[in-house]
Amino acid sequence: MFRRNVVPLLVAAVAVLTLSACAGVQPVPYTGISSSSKLQQNLDDDSGKVPYKYASPVVWSRYTQVLLDPVVVYQGSDNQFGDVKNADRDELAGYMEKTFSKELATRFQLAKQPGPDTLRVKLTLTGAERTKPLVGQFMHFDLAGNLYNGVQAVRGGQGAFSGSVSYAVEVYDSSNGRLLKAYVSKQYPNAMNLPAAFGSLGAAKTGLDKGAAALVAQLH
């Protein structure tokens, strides 16, 4: 009897969690970034992590150095920071610059000036969601929350009440300013990543770690 009653309750709980997740931040082709007019909907991305992109034919192997611009915190009216405070935005921007610089250094020499074999990477932090205090961690121990997070982990989705980060990447040939690649992205931890659930910005920072690795993987 108890088991028969629990199943519909779990189904209902997971449905509620699904609805709450669908209401989360969805990146847009932010009007205030330089490449906005060139961004197109990314029909190859089922995960929603890179919903808009632009790419031109490039032989990435010809580039051996990278010039990384200081990370910009997006100020446009279509930003997606919600109630994230300015101090937290600045903290994430600083973390983003450090993380992407470190990851890019595994593939390129870090440059201080433009050159024919040098990429210029411009990063714009456009939005963030904080992990909901207490409930974000509780979902990893709650039966329905764990079930939902397990499903999300398999499909690459965002965990219940978990934080995230949204940003734009623009890659140029530094010698002539030609745009080679651009995209907007939303990143977050694996839904079953318990350590990332602690700290209001923990999930967003983990998302930036993933985003940095994803960028470098595309530049090989």
Secondary structure, DSSP 8 states (H G I E B T S, - for coil): -HHHHHHHHHHHHHHHHHHHHHTS------TTSTTGGG-EE-TT-SSSSS-EEEE----GGG--EEEE---EE--STT-B-TT--HHHHHHHHHHHHHHHHHHHTTTSEE-SS--TTEEEEEEEEEEEE---TTHHHHTTTSHHHHHHHHHHHHHT---TT--EEEEEEEEEETTT--EEEEEEEEE---TT-SGGGSSTTHHHHHHHHHHHHHHHHHT-
